[in-house]
Amino acid sequence: MVETGRLARGRDLALTIHAIELHDEATYQCSVSQFGRNAVSAPAFGNAVRVVVHVEPTISTPPQQSLEYVTLGSPFKTECEASGVPPPDISWTKNGRIVSQNATLSFDKIDSADQGEYICLAVNSEGKTESSLSLHFSKSAEIDFPLSNKTSIEGSNVQFYCHASAQPSTVVYLWQYEGNPVKTTEIGLRSKIQEGNFVLNRIRRTDQGWYTCEASNGFGPASSSMAYLDVHYRPEVKASNRQLYTFAIGSSGTIDCDVNANPPVTVINWSKNGHVLTPSPGTQLKIANASLEDSGMYSCQAYNSIGSSPFFEIHVVVAAPPSFSKPFPPLVFVKQGNPLLVECHGFGDPPPTVYWVRNYHRINSANLEITQVSHNDHGEYECVLSNSVATVKRKLQLYVQHTRPQPITELKVVCEDERDLRVSFSPGYDGGFHQRFRLHYQDGPTGVWQSTKLSNDTFTFLRRLKPFTKYGIFVESKNEFGSTNGSIAYHSVCATLPIPSSIRLNSMKKLKWEKIKEAKSYKVSMRMPNSKVFRDFVEVTEPEYQLDMTMFRGKGEIEFRVRSLMPPFGESESSPPIALRSNEQGSSALLLYIVGGGLVFLLAFLLIAYYVKKFSKSKDVENQNYSHYVCGNYAPDYPRKPKALLMSENGRNKKDSWMWTSSEEDGSEETDKMDLDYIPETMVERPMTHETVVGDMLKAKYIYGNNGTNLDLVDQLRIERLKKEFGQSQL
């Protein structure tokens, strides 16, 4: 609805609309009513007027002077959106030339010629408007200069400069420390990034490492550069250093002063009780053949090019190691059932700890005391004195008498032959009485135990044992107080497997050999022609193996050997080799001959078919009463149907005239005359290619039978035709 402020009535009942707008478009009609005193007349209507509002075009997309970045070789598409009444016609131009006659500007693949400014033009009856769009090729960000490594002193500030060129030039910079974004690390709290530059304040030694600047503008891959920050700081003695050392008199050792420093320490100054010692280039101070005078307070101070470390103090104590005050005998004999008491005492500074050890078990007592010695108490004991200076030990061997023997030691089993074993051992303590020995053995875990006779010997032989069997063996020691069994040892008989025999290859290229009763499996090895060694390539459980010939074709002569196996008894010797000769070359040649022969046969068949078809077509043409020789070479340019050759009555003269005739659809006859002064080459008589009886007959009838006179044209054509027909019959 039109606002009343823009409406006005003009002269002669005219209506004026000021500042007309698009929504003023409508149908307008004037109505007139007469007002009397008492009544109002019915309204009279004027003509209806339709007001149509036209609007000049406006472009909403793209905005004026737009800029688009595109990648070379990529597709691009954009739309020009415009409005107006009537709807405007939209087109795109570049350099005054129309490149699109609709609202769409698109490229399947942007190339260098497509770069530039494009104008979107919208036109209707009220006017025109335009908007520009510039296409520019994008360029991925590229860092102008690589970062430089920096060296800074702890506590100072450091700055890295990073700038990249790109198109568009809006570049986003990302800084990383050791592969992690700086903002996610503690460094981010002390750093600032501004336009690619990175500033790190109050650097610490832990800030040392690799820093990476990565620049990207969203087009193409990001560009990056790395630099190493080396943080220098003065030496600092490690907290892990010991502050107390204790040395035994006469011993040697070192005092450590380990330091953290960058750059490395150049020298360490040592002092003892305030007196400077000779500077040492290393981090250790050596003390050789320590004496009481070496005790005292030591300190170390390290230096590098940045500065020095604080003094680090170390207390050194030199003392005598523990000593046994009352020695005890190394050997003690006690009868079974009697008590035992052995005292172990010592002294030292600081006082040592005293304890006994037997079979790696500690007895926390200075006295070794047993109320009733038994058979199991026999053995070696050790008294230990230990303090911060040193640890000293002394051994005692306890022999228990009047008891059964102690178990044997050092049991050894070796093979004498494939079925014989030699067993030897060292006897244990006999308890003070004569002892003898008996050997017990068992074939396998479920076999029956067997025994030898008692003997004084410390070795014996087990003969004629079962082959490929593991035996359990132990030795019984016996005196008048009883017997003791030693530990069980297990040993296999050293039997050897037979060598596989009768190695052969059957017609199916299956490798076979004789079965070996004891073998659990067989191992096949092979040697290639250019190799000096056999290599295992398969293990089977049956005495045969099917060779895969595709693996060996073209390899030449290949040798195979077989070994028999029966774990855990090892392997047999290898069998004599057998050779496999690959015949792939002969097979390939035979295959080549077969394929070649087939191709030749196929080619011959195709040639025969081609010529049969060709001659069949030639015969069909002759049946239509025109010569292949005349039509094919003399009159190829006639667009009409094939014509029959007509001879004039005087066709036998030297100079004849003859005509082509053809029948048109309207029944009329068309005749072309031809002068026979020129006879085509194909019409000249040629010698017959097939010298046969039929050929001689043709010559006798048409050549020799004319008494040497020249044949007329018709006779020559007949001869040519007969030759062709005869040639086809022979084929």
C-alpha positions in Angstrom: 0.0 0.0 0.0 1.3 3.4 -0.9 2.0 5.7 2.0 -0.3 8.7 2.0 2.6 11.1 2.2 3.7 10.2 -1.3 0.2 10.5 -2.9 -1.3 13.7 -4.4 -4.3 14.5 -6.6 -3.6 16.5 -9.6 -5.7 18.5 -11.9 -8.6 16.9 -13.7 -8.8 14.2 -11.1 -5.2 13.0 -11.8 -3.3 10.9 -9.3 0.4 11.6 -8.6 2.7 9.1 -6.8 5.9 10.7 -5.5 9.2 8.7 -5.2 7.6 5.5 -6.6 8.8 2.3 -5.2 8.7 -1.4 -6.3 5.8 -2.3 -4.0 3.7 0.6 -5.6 3.2 -1.7 -8.5 -0.6 -2.4 -8.7 -3.8 -1.7 -10.5 -5.3 1.8 -9.8 -9.0 2.9 -10.6 -10.8 6.2 -10.1 -14.3 6.3 -8.6 -16.6 9.4 -8.5 -19.7 9.8 -6.3 -22.1 12.7 -6.1 -23.2 13.8 -2.7 -26.7 15.4 -2.5 -28.5 16.7 0.4 -30.2 13.6 1.3 -28.4 10.9 -0.7 -25.2 9.9 -2.3 -25.2 8.8 -5.9 -23.8 5.4 -7.0 -20.1 5.7 -7.8 -19.0 6.0 -11.3 -15.7 4.2 -12.1 -13.1 5.3 -14.5 -10.7 3.1 -16.5 -8.5 0.8 -14.5 -4.8 1.7 -14.8 -2.1 -0.9 -14.2 1.1 0.6 -12.9 4.3 -1.5 -13.5 7.4 -0.4 -11.7 10.7 -1.0 -13.4 13.9 -1.2 -11.4 17.5 -0.7 -12.6 19.7 -3.8 -12.1 21.7 -4.2 -8.9 24.4 -6.8 -8.3 24.7 -8.5 -4.9 27.4 -11.1 -5.8 30.3 -10.6 -6.4 30.8 -7.4 -4.4 32.5 -4.6 -6.3 36.2 -5.1 -6.8 36.2 -8.6 -5.4 39.4 -10.6 -5.3 39.7 -14.4 -5.7 42.8 -16.6 -5.4 42.9 -19.8 -7.4 45.4 -22.6 -7.8 46.9 -23.2 -11.2 45.3 -26.3 -12.8 42.3 -26.4 -10.4 38.6 -25.9 -11.4 36.8 -22.6 -10.6 33.2 -21.6 -10.6 31.3 -18.5 -9.4 27.9 -17.0 -9.9 26.9 -13.4 -10.6 23.7 -12.7 -8.6 21.7 -9.6 -9.8 18.1 -8.3 -9.4 16.0 -5.8 -11.3 12.6 -5.3 -13.1 12.4 -6.6 -15.6 15.0 -9.4 -14.7 18.3 -8.3 -16.1 20.4 -10.2 -18.6 23.7 -11.2 -17.0 27.0 -11.8 -18.8 30.7 -11.9 -17.9 33.4 -10.1 -19.9 37.2 -9.9 -19.7 39.1 -7.1 -21.5 35.9 -6.1 -23.3 35.3 -9.6 -24.6 32.3 -11.7 -23.5 33.5 -14.9 -21.9 30.1 -16.1 -20.5 26.6 -15.2 -21.7 25.0 -16.3 -18.4 25.5 -15.7 -14.7 28.0 -18.5 -14.3 31.7 -18.0 -14.8 33.4 -21.4 -14.7 36.7 -23.0 -15.6 37.4 -26.8 -15.7 41.1 -26.2 -15.3 42.6 -22.8 -14.6 45.6 -21.9 -16.7 47.9 -18.9 -16.8 45.8 -17.1 -19.5 42.7 -17.1 -17.2 44.3 -14.7 -14.7 42.9 -11.2 -14.8 39.9 -9.0 -14.1 36.4 -10.2 -15.0 33.3 -7.9 -15.2 29.8 -9.1 -14.3 27.4 -7.0 -16.4 23.6 -6.9 -15.6 21.4 -5.1 -18.2 17.6 -4.5 -18.4 15.4 -1.8 -20.0 16.1 0.6 -17.1 19.8 0.5 -17.3 22.9 -1.5 -16.5 25.3 -2.1 -13.7 28.5 -4.0 -13.3 30.8 -5.5 -10.7 34.5 -6.6 -11.1 36.1 -9.8 -9.9 39.9 -10.3 -10.1 41.3 -13.8 -10.4 44.9 -14.2 -9.1 47.0 -17.3 -8.8 47.7 -18.3 -5.2 51.2 -19.0 -4.0 51.8 -21.1 -0.9 53.8 -19.6 1.9 57.6 -19.8 1.5 59.9 -18.7 4.3 62.3 -16.0 2.9 65.3 -16.9 4.9 66.0 -20.0 7.0 66.3 -19.6 10.7 69.7 -19.3 12.3 71.0 -21.3 15.2 71.5 -19.2 18.3 73.6 -19.5 21.5 72.5 -17.6 24.5 73.4 -17.4 28.2 70.9 -18.7 30.8 68.7 -15.8 32.0 68.9 -13.7 28.9 66.3 -13.1 26.2 66.5 -14.6 22.6 64.6 -13.7 19.4 64.1 -15.7 16.2 63.1 -13.9 13.0 60.7 -15.7 10.6 59.1 -14.1 7.6 57.3 -15.8 4.6 56.1 -14.6 1.2 52.8 -15.8 0.0 49.8 -14.9 -2.3 47.5 -14.0 -0.7 49.8 -12.4 1.8 47.9 -13.3 4.9 50.2 -15.8 6.6 49.6 -17.7 9.8 52.7 -18.6 11.8 53.0 -21.6 14.1 56.1 -22.0 16.4 57.0 -25.4 17.8 59.5 -26.6 20.4 60.8 -30.1 19.9 57.8 -30.9 17.7 55.2 -29.5 20.2 53.4 -26.2 19.8 55.0 -23.6 21.9 51.7 -22.5 23.3 51.1 -25.9 24.9 54.5 -25.9 26.7 55.9 -24.0 29.7 57.9 -21.9 27.2 54.6 -20.3 26.0 54.3 -18.5 29.3 57.6 -16.7 28.7 57.4 -16.2 25.0 55.7 -13.8 22.5 54.9 -14.3 18.8 54.4 -11.2 16.7 54.2 -11.3 12.8 56.2 -14.5 12.7 58.9 -13.3 15.1 59.4 -15.4 18.3 60.8 -13.8 21.5 61.7 -16.0 24.5 62.4 -14.2 27.8 64.5 -15.3 30.7 65.7 -18.5 29.0 66.6 -21.5 31.0 68.9 -24.5 30.4 65.8 -26.6 29.8 64.8 -24.4 26.9 67.7 -25.8 24.9 66.6 -27.7 21.7 65.1 -27.3 18.3 62.6 -24.6 17.4 60.5 -24.7 14.2 58.7 -21.8 12.5 55.8 -23.0 10.2 54.1 -20.6 7.9 50.9 -21.2 5.9 48.4 -19.1 4.0 45.9 -21.9 3.4 47.1 -22.6 -0.2 49.4 -25.5 -0.7 51.7 -27.1 1.9 53.1 -25.1 4.8 56.7 -24.0 4.8 58.9 -24.6 7.8 62.4 -23.8 9.0 64.3 -25.1 12.1 67.0 -23.7 14.3 68.7 -24.9 17.5 69.0 -22.9 20.6 72.1 -23.7 22.6 71.8 -22.4 26.2 75.1 -21.8 28.0 75.3 -21.8 31.8 77.9 -22.0 34.5 78.8 -25.4 36.0 76.6 -26.9 38.7 77.6 -30.0 40.8 75.0 -32.7 40.6 73.0 -33.5 43.7 73.7 -37.2 43.1 77.3 -36.9 44.2 78.2 -38.6 47.5 79.3 -36.4 50.4 80.9 -39.2 52.5 83.6 -41.7 51.4 85.2 -44.3 53.6 88.4 -46.0 52.5 90.3 -48.9 54.1 93.9 -48.3 54.9 96.0 -49.4 52.0 93.1 -49.4 49.5 92.7 -47.2 46.5 89.7 -45.3 45.2 88.3 -42.1 43.6 86.2 -39.2 44.7 83.6 -38.0 42.2 82.6 -34.5 41.4 80.1 -34.9 38.6 79.0 -31.6 37.1 76.3 -30.2 34.7 77.8 -27.6 32.5 77.5 -26.0 29.0 80.0 -25.5 27.5 81.8 -28.5 29.2 84.0 -28.0 32.2 87.6 -26.9 31.4 89.1 -27.5 34.9 88.1 -28.6 38.4 89.9 -27.2 41.4 90.2 -29.6 44.4 91.1 -28.6 48.0 91.7 -30.5 51.2 91.0 -28.9 54.6 91.3 -25.5 52.8 94.5 -26.2 51.0 94.4 -26.2 47.2 95.4 -29.4 45.5 96.7 -29.8 42.0 93.9 -28.9 39.5 92.4 -31.9 37.7 91.0 -31.9 34.2 88.6 -34.7 35.0 85.7 -35.0 37.4 87.5 -37.5 39.7 90.2 -37.2 42.4 92.2 -40.4 42.8 93.4 -41.7 46.2 96.0 -44.4 46.0 97.2 -46.6 48.9 95.0 -44.7 51.4 96.5 -43.8 54.8 95.1 -42.0 57.8 96.6 -38.8 56.5 94.2 -38.9 53.6 91.2 -38.4 55.9 89.7 -34.9 55.9 87.3 -32.4 54.2 87.6 -32.2 50.5 85.9 -29.7 48.1 85.6 -29.3 44.4 84.8 -26.3 42.2 84.3 -26.6 38.4 85.0 -23.9 35.8 83.9 -23.3 32.2 83.8 -20.2 29.9 80.6 -18.9 31.6 81.8 -19.1 35.2 82.3 -21.4 38.1 80.2 -23.6 40.3 79.8 -23.2 44.1 82.1 -25.3 46.3 81.0 -28.8 46.9 82.3 -30.4 50.1 83.1 -34.1 50.5 84.1 -35.9 53.8 86.7 -38.6 53.4 87.3 -41.2 56.2 90.3 -43.6 56.1 90.0 -46.5 58.6 91.2 -50.0 59.1 89.1 -52.8 57.6 87.5 -55.3 59.9 89.8 -58.1 61.3 89.1 -61.4 63.0 90.1 -61.2 66.6 90.0 -65.0 67.3 90.7 -67.2 64.3 88.8 -70.5 64.0 90.1 -73.7 62.3 89.2 -74.1 58.6 88.3 -77.8 59.1 86.1 -79.2 61.9 85.3 -83.0 62.3 82.3 -83.8 64.5 80.5 -87.1 65.1 76.8 -87.3 64.4 74.8 -86.4 67.4 77.5 -84.3 69.1 77.1 -80.6 69.7 79.1 -77.9 67.7 80.1 -74.3 68.7 82.3 -72.1 66.6 82.9 -68.5 67.7 83.6 -65.7 65.1 84.7 -62.3 66.5 86.3 -59.3 64.9 86.9 -55.5 65.3 86.9 -52.4 63.1 86.1 -48.8 62.9 83.1 -48.5 62.8 82.5 -51.9 64.5 81.7 -54.6 62.0 78.5 -56.7 61.7 79.2 -60.4 62.2 77.1 -63.2 60.7 77.5 -66.7 59.1 76.5 -67.8 55.6 75.7 -71.4 54.4 74.4 -72.2 50.9 73.6 -68.5 50.4 71.5 -68.4 53.5 72.4 -65.9 56.3 72.6 -67.0 59.9 72.4 -63.8 62.0 74.7 -64.8 64.8 78.4 -64.4 65.7 78.5 -68.0 66.9 77.9 -71.1 64.8 76.1 -73.4 67.2 74.5 -76.8 66.5 73.1 -78.8 69.5 73.2 -82.2 67.7 75.1 -82.4 64.5 73.3 -84.5 61.8 74.1 -85.9 58.4 72.6 -82.8 56.7 74.8 -80.3 58.6 77.8 -81.5 56.7 79.2 -78.7 54.4 80.9 -75.3 54.0 80.2 -72.4 56.3 81.5 -68.8 56.0 81.9 -66.1 58.7 81.5 -62.5 57.5 82.7 -59.2 59.1 81.3 -56.1 57.4 81.4 -52.4 58.0 81.4 -49.2 55.9 85.1 -49.6 55.1 85.3 -53.2 53.9 83.9 -56.8 54.1 86.1 -59.7 55.0 85.2 -63.5 55.0 86.6 -66.7 56.4 85.5 -70.3 55.5 84.9 -73.3 57.7 84.4 -76.9 56.4 82.3 -79.1 58.7 82.8 -82.9 58.3 80.1 -85.1 60.0 81.5 -88.5 61.1 79.8 -91.8 62.0 77.0 -91.3 59.4 76.1 -92.5 56.0 78.2 -91.0 53.1 77.6 -87.6 51.6 76.2 -87.5 48.0 78.6 -87.7 45.1 79.5 -84.6 43.1 80.5 -83.7 39.5 78.5 -86.5 37.8 79.6 -86.7 34.2 78.1 -88.8 31.4 79.7 -89.1 28.0 79.2 -91.3 24.9 81.7 -94.1 24.3 79.9 -95.5 21.3 76.5 -95.3 19.6 75.0 -97.5 22.4 77.6 -97.1 25.2 77.9 -94.5 28.0 80.7 -93.8 30.4 79.7 -92.4 33.8 82.2 -90.8 36.2 81.8 -88.8 39.4 83.6 -87.4 42.5 82.8 -89.2 45.8 81.4 -87.3 48.7 82.7 -87.5 52.3 82.5 -91.1 53.4 81.5 -90.3 57.1 84.8 -91.7 58.3 84.1 -95.3 57.0 84.8 -97.1 53.7 82.2 -96.5 51.0 81.2 -98.2 47.8 79.1 -97.1 44.8 76.3 -98.5 42.8 74.9 -97.0 39.5 71.2 -96.9 38.9 69.7 -96.2 35.4 66.3 -96.1 33.7 65.4 -96.1 30.0 62.9 -93.3 29.6 60.6 -91.8 32.1 58.5 -94.9 32.4 61.2 -97.6 32.1 62.3 -100.0 34.9 65.2 -98.9 37.0 68.3 -101.2 36.7 71.4 -101.3 38.9 75.1 -102.2 38.7 77.0 -104.1 41.4 78.6 -102.3 44.3 82.1 -101.1 43.4 84.9 -99.1 44.7 85.4 -97.4 41.2 84.4 -93.8 40.6 83.5 -94.6 37.0 81.6 -97.3 35.1 80.3 -98.2 31.6 76.7 -98.8 30.5 76.8 -100.9 27.4 74.3 -102.1 24.8 71.7 -99.5 25.6 68.6 -98.9 23.5 69.3 -96.6 20.6 67.6 -93.2 20.5 66.7 -93.4 24.2 67.2 -90.9 27.0 68.4 -92.5 30.3 68.0 -91.3 33.8 71.1 -92.0 35.9 72.1 -91.5 39.6 74.8 -92.9 41.9 74.2 -94.5 45.3 77.0 -94.2 47.9 77.0 -96.8 50.7 78.9 -97.5 53.9 78.1 -99.4 57.1 75.8 -96.6 58.4 73.6 -96.6 55.3 73.4 -95.2 51.8 72.8 -91.9 50.1 71.5 -91.2 46.6 72.9 -88.5 44.4 70.9 -86.3 42.1 69.5 -87.8 38.9 71.1 -86.8 35.6 69.6 -87.4 32.1 71.5 -88.3 29.0 70.6 -89.6 25.6 72.3 -92.5 23.9 74.5 -91.1 21.1 73.0 -93.2 18.3 73.1 -91.9 14.7 70.3 -92.1 12.2 70.9 -94.0 9.0 71.5 -92.0 5.9 68.5 -91.9 3.5 69.2 -94.2 0.5 67.8 -94.9 -3.0 67.2 -91.2 -3.7 65.3 -91.0 -7.0 63.0 -88.9 -9.1 60.0 -90.5 -10.8 58.4 -89.3 -14.0 56.1 -87.0 -12.1 59.2 -85.2 -10.6 58.5 -86.6 -7.2 61.6 -87.0 -5.0 61.5 -90.3 -3.2 63.8 -92.4 -0.9 63.7 -95.4 1.4 61.8 -95.0 4.7 64.0 -95.0 7.8 62.3 -96.7 10.8 63.6 -94.4 13.5 63.3 -91.1 11.6 60.5 -88.8 12.7 61.0 -86.4 9.7 63.3 -85.7 6.7 65.0 -82.5 5.7 65.5 -81.9 2.0 68.3 -79.5 0.9 69.2 -78.3 -2.6 72.1 -76.6 -4.3 71.7 -74.2 -7.2 74.0 -74.4 -10.2 76.1 -71.3 -9.2 76.2 -72.2 -5.5 78.8 -74.2 -3.6 76.6 -75.0 -0.6 73.4 -76.9 0.0 70.6 -75.0 1.7 67.6 -76.5 3.5 64.3 -75.6 1.9 61.7 -78.2 3.2 61.1 -80.7 6.0 58.6 -83.5 5.5 57.4 -86.5 7.5 57.0 -88.9 4.6 59.9 -90.4 2.5 58.8 -88.4 -0.6 58.4 -84.8 -1.8 56.6 -83.5 -4.8 58.8 -80.9 -6.5 57.2 -77.7 -7.9 58.7 -77.5 -11.3 57.7 -73.9 -11.7 60.3 -73.0 -9.1 63.2 -74.7 -11.0 62.5 -74.0 -14.7 65.4 -72.4 -16.5 67.7 -72.8 -13.4 69.8 -75.5 -15.0 71.0 -78.5 -13.1 69.9 -78.5 -9.4 71.1 -81.1 -6.9 69.1 -82.4 -3.9 70.1 -84.2 -0.7 68.1 -85.7 2.1 68.8 -86.1 5.9 66.8 -88.0 8.4 65.8 -86.5 11.8 64.8 -87.7 15.2 64.8 -85.0 17.9 66.6 -84.7 20.2 69.2 -87.1 18.7 70.3 -84.8 15.9 70.4 -85.5 12.2 71.9 -88.1 10.0 74.6 -87.5 7.4 73.3 -86.2 4.0 72.5 -88.6 1.3 74.4 -88.7 -2.0 73.0 -85.9 -4.2 70.6 -86.4 -7.1 70.5 -84.0 -10.0 67.4 -82.4 -11.6 68.0 -81.1 -15.1 65.5 -78.4 -16.1 64.2 -78.7 -19.7 62.4 -75.4 -19.8 64.4 -74.2 -22.8 63.4 -77.2 -24.9 59.8 -76.9 -23.7 59.9 -73.2 -24.6 61.3 -73.9 -28.0 58.6 -76.6 -28.6 55.9 -74.3 -27.5 57.3 -71.6 -29.7 57.3 -74.0 -32.7 53.7 -75.0 -32.0 52.5 -71.4 -31.6 54.5 -70.3 -34.7 53.1 -73.2 -36.8 49.6 -72.4 -35.7 50.0 -68.8 -36.7 51.4 -69.8 -40.1 48.5 -72.2 -40.6 46.0 -69.5 -39.6 47.6 -66.9 -41.9 47.5 -69.4 -44.9 43.8 -70.1 -44.2 43.0 -66.4 -44.1 44.8 -65.8 -47.4 43.0 -68.7 -49.1 39.7 -67.4 -47.8 40.5 -63.9 -49.0 41.4 -65.0 -52.6 38.4 -67.4 -52.8 36.1 -64.5 -51.9 37.9 -62.1 -54.3 37.7 -64.6 -57.3 34.0 -65.3 -56.4 33.2 -61.6 -56.7 35.1 -61.4 -60.0 33.1 -64.3 -61.4 29.9 -62.6 -60.4 30.9 -59.4 -62.2 31.6 -61.5 -65.4 28.2 -63.1 -65.2 26.8 -59.5 -65.6 28.4 -59.4 -69.1 31.1 -56.7 -68.5 34.8 -57.2 -68.3 36.7 -56.9 -65.1 39.7 -55.7 -67.1 37.8 -52.9 -68.9 35.6 -51.7 -66.1 38.3 -51.8 -63.5 40.9 -49.7 -65.4 39.2 -47.5 -67.9 35.8 -46.2 -66.7 35.9 -45.7 -62.8 34.3 -42.3 -62.7 30.8 -43.1 -64.1 28.3 -42.6 -61.3 25.6 -44.6 -63.0 24.8 -48.3 -62.9 27.2 -50.8 -64.5 27.2 -50.5 -68.2 27.3 -53.2 -70.8 29.9 -53.1 -73.5 28.5 -52.8 -77.0 30.5 -53.5 -80.1 29.7 -51.8 -83.5 29.3 -53.8 -86.6 32.8 -52.9 -87.8 34.3 -53.8 -84.5 36.8 -56.1 -86.1 38.6 -53.3 -87.9 42.0 -52.0 -86.6 40.4 -48.8 -85.4 37.1 -49.7 -83.8 34.7 -47.7 -81.8 32.7 -49.2 -78.9 30.3 -47.9 -76.4 29.2 -48.2 -72.7 25.5 -48.5 -72.2 23.4 -48.5 -69.1 19.6 -48.5 -68.4 18.3 -45.8 -66.2 15.1 -46.1 -64.1 13.1 -44.3 -66.7 13.9 -46.9 -69.3 16.1 -44.7 -71.4 19.4 -45.9 -72.6 22.5 -43.8 -72.2 25.4 -44.5 -74.5 29.0 -43.3 -74.3 31.2 -43.8 -77.3 34.9 -44.6 -76.8 37.6 -44.5 -79.5 39.6 -47.7 -79.6 42.7 -46.0 -80.9 43.8 -46.5 -77.3 43.5 -50.0 -75.8 44.0 -50.2 -72.0 46.9 -52.2 -70.8 44.6 -54.7 -69.2 43.2 -55.6 -72.5 46.5 -56.6 -74.0 47.0 -60.3 -74.3 49.2 -61.7 -71.5 50.9 -65.1 -71.4 49.0 -67.8 -69.5 50.3 -68.5 -66.1 49.1 -72.1 -66.0 50.9 -74.1 -68.8 48.5 -77.0 -68.9 46.6 -79.0 -71.5 43.7 -76.6 -71.3 46.1 -73.7 -71.9 47.5 -75.4 -75.0 44.0 -76.0 -76.3 43.2 -72.3 -75.8 46.3 -71.3 -77.7 45.6 -73.7 -80.6 42.0 -72.5 -81.0 42.4 -68.7 -80.6 46.0 -68.0 -81.4 47.6 -70.6 -83.7 44.3 -71.4 -85.4 44.1 -67.9 -87.1 47.0 -68.4 -89.4 49.0 -65.7 -87.7 46.3 -63.1 -88.1 45.7 -60.7 -85.2 42.8 -61.5 -83.0 40.0 -59.0 -82.7 39.1 -57.5 -79.3 36.2 -59.9 -78.6 38.5 -62.9 -79.0 41.1 -61.4 -76.7 38.5 -60.7 -74.0 37.3 -64.3 -74.3 40.8 -65.6 -73.8 41.3 -63.4 -70.7 38.0 -64.7 -69.3 38.8 -68.3 -69.9 42.2 -67.8 -68.3 40.6 -66.4 -65.2 38.0 -69.2 -64.9 40.7 -71.8 -65.4 42.9 -70.2 -62.7 40.0 -70.2 -60.2 39.3 -73.9 -60.9 42.9 -74.8 -60.2 42.9 -72.8 -56.9 
